[in-house]
Amino acid sequence: MPGDGSQNSPGSANRNYAKETLRPVTIKQILDAQPMSQEGDFKIDGAEISQLTFVGQIRNISNQTTNITYKLDDGTGTIEVKQWVDSDASESQNPAKAKPVENDYARVWGKLKSYGNKRHVGATIIRPISDFNEISYHLLEATVVHLHFTRGPLDSASKVGGTNGTYGQQQQAAHSGVQDMSGNLGISMSAAARKVYQCLKTSPQTNEGLHQHDIGARLNMEVSDVAKAGDELLSMGVIYTTVDDATWAILEVD
């Protein structure tokens, strides 16, 4: 991927290229990223990030002399994305290349930057999304990577007695409950969590799942009780958040 012009800076010979990664994230994760002691470096879930990628809907496009600024929204937050204009490039060289336009969805590859306490993403690539399955895929991928860094790899999490042994046992209990709707499900979770899970499992819905207010209306439950049950299901790893923290979908288990 194109560099940011720092390759000629002092000390660049000592750069650890093994740390170069491409992390799928949500905009909320970008906004919540923790700055490191080194200027310009950030951590997400305790792991250092270099390059990142995310998807979102373009809310605004501002064309400047030296760059194009896009404002993207993925349902978890909004952030500006700046892409520098190559004055030497000619549009006639690639006339068929699709351009991002307002209200369309796009995928961004770039690096998180901060100036004057305001964050933006310096984009190396931004392209329109033509297959909307990519949006759902990205949210799932970002969730899997987040769980990897916060709860450990799946293989180690399932080992009893390991660092994440408790989480592994919760996963096994929850998954056995999902697979046996008449038996283990009631043992592995509370009655309220079971009702919410069954609602998510059986109610008609889009790929975004159901919002907790919708679940509460369907089950005639207080929203606070639905939220508590949802937290229980999230901790067990049988549901995941989609467009925001209060919208959930079932995590299907083979």
Secondary structure, DSSP 4 states (H G I P E B T S, - for coil): ----SGGGSTTGGG--GGG--EEE--HHHHHHPEE-SSTT-EEETTEEESEEEEEEEEEEEEE-SSEEEEEEE-SS-EEEEEEE--TT--GGGSTT-----TTSEEEEEEEEEEETTEEEEEEEEEEE-S-THHHHHHHHHHHHHHHHHHH--HHHHTSTTSTTHHHHHHHHHHHHHHH-TTTHHHHHS-HHHHHHHHHHHHS--BTTBEEHHHHHHHHT--HHHHHHHHHHHHHHTSEEE-SSTTEEEE----
